[in-house]
Amino acid sequence: MNRLAITNVEIYNKTYLAYNLLDENRDLLDFQLFLNDSILNNIYIGKVENVIENLNAAFVRISPTQRCYLPLNKVNNIIYTKRNSTRKLLSVGDEIVIQIVKEAIKTKEPVASCDFTLEGDYALVTTRNKKMSVSRKLDVDQRKKMIDLSLKYKSKDYGILIRTNAKEVKIDMVEKDIIKLTTLFNNIKSFSEHRSMYDVLYNAPKGYISKIKSQNAKNIDYIYTDIEEVYQQIKEHLGYLCDREVIKFYDDKDVSLKTLYNIRRFVDELTQKTVKLKSGANIIIESLETLTIIDVNTSKGSKQKNVIEKVNCEAAVEIARQLRLRNISGMVIIDFINMDSKKQNEKLIQCLKAEISKDSVKTDFIDITKLGLIELTRKKTSKSLVDILR
């Protein structure tokens, strides 16, 4: 029985919202800290501050104190609210509609896009892909009904994606969501010309709402929170969970939710470099500026060949889990314990590929170097746990 707790936790004199999912054995399945000042997925009217031709990018200011990086290689759908030149794609002083698609990471500024996505409760409207599509996790009959529904609202300006959690509700609820999103899209497009520079055209749903939606809610048996605003937001955006009586407001005065779910202990464990394995071996995670290095170390009593294979497979499972829980992104180099058998190495690679395929964030197996190091990449979508706490 999987239980999710969402509550405030104070770390280094700063308050974060913790998302903490445990399985029936109270093992950690998912974890994330959210900042209250996140601008991810918000839509702004920004002013082009600089265009860097050799980078094929621009810097766009979205407030007096914040600017963002805008790659120009995939810019197809610019909505201008003020244009200084028709001879260039973008010019300094242009005012355009942009969405924040990646948060600031370390010294890098937030990344913006001129394409944007509006996230509903059961559907998405996006200008990045103009197709009508449905989650593959719906059965054949459901998929056909949803495709027929989305085609009713087909447009040359956007595509519609029906989410996995649409299977939990009646089709009229999905249709209401599509109508809400398409209306919002048209309003943003038509009203933007009457709005001013730095105006926020769209405030995206809170991070924890998006995270619950992105997961299979069927795998969450109960959601507990001791924060009234969070409780109401979940009821508003994830109403189908109310029918299952999944959402519970936690008001025990004797034991706090963060204590009950050992949230501070999990934070401490996920910020340590060394992770101990049940076999007695360990993995060491070293996050550098441009990549993460992971080293697998065997224990003194497990030098035999058959034991090494088991330790490596155990480490592969744990490494995939740590990448997800710590939200590590970018290039990852893994140094497993050396094995002489090609068959053993192939088995290890298959084990690792199977584990990273379970990640909701795109994670790719790249190659094995001549030195036997394994290379992975994990898509950057938001700050890692370590970066959030810096």
Steps between C-alpha positions, in 0.01 A plus 500: 500500500673816376457815704593852395570777753521866400611734776735784586851426620760749619858444385782745565247758624305486174155345452434254217197298399593131516344234275563163663362172359547175697406144413338247734843421651561872564776503238536826308354484148509866406620823657519865404534838665311794351583867531218749534664736250512258204417656160509173306230487224383858566429707187624860477527794267876541483725760342791391281812638663766351276529270198818288483533389139791257548300321772177522301332617818360806671474630854150611592415696814177401678535737797735777611699238697466187284596411145498166319675320217306443179644252243404599146562169321140383544312829506194466274208660678603843625216717630617862486339770713749757370734461203787729402601337171339267249833422337625285788345216697575685824641844570604674818194670649246252359235398751387138467300230678720230655463208739764390752585138416802446728578656835828676572763234575818596682637805313277448196196719452148361443436369149201633307312395189266674257300178485291438806300232674190546715451225750149396597369236735455233231646655184776723362482763229836566337643690203810277495314215333186565295383136512205355690633223726398283793703332773591144405404389849130527410341191350406480131134598543587794726766619258256498207240699696760752613643545150149562364444752780824690441434518124189710578736772624773459238683822407793601281635695799543220754490130575314320778634218716263296717674402825509159670276612786217563251421130539384576856209729401203520266564634151294816561750603772783465247305707249445777758873502563579529128251787464659679798850460355414601142311805630802592714729459199286728284474758779877509548552544127236771453546690828882507489501795256321710761733409786825664610861389512578263794131411548432141606248354254482160667595366842567127470354254753713439808785254455351234724176505297692441177700223663192311618350534152816370334498188716247222481261607777373143522830419670427752775260361758496801734615862487556673834565868555485729800486817289151632427600669172656179368194300605267737311726515192507121470121484536463768232740354243469129577135465584479140383722407796231633735259237368747232607544673838873513439559852636527533877563810711749415776434680828667287767644742754725244670706379202571730206471372144869566428594293806262217413648477150866549606534781249805662656679161514432445130638846419818419693540164322440645154763771546777263614761385249509139621203266465526163677362189330345201679785278380749710697633672189442869432475756225657845511326785317707804408315785330726735303417811298439322169455133592438250779746220577380184676744241633394151613717352777483138614526402866805306625306175520358506149791461260378176340389524137143383561459746788637791295234442237226515765651813655516675162135417427399618848696822437331551161157490663607743772674737256182534292307568822751762619495682165123530533486592870782756478377623159851474357516612139749541217783257435555214747814281501479170692800289601369154588721229649700335220370167368691281252202327343334667201178320589505649850558850360211463256274384784601804705426736210155346450430536873601867494297572185193337656530714813554836326203426270276528808597866543234754397786734400667398172819308586717350224773237499773647278802271485779314678840667472824313425574516872176319580314806630128526427357828371141611559318826442194617690290789373523827692152616600552664837758550772660202669446450873852621569452816290169579673668483840799715399 
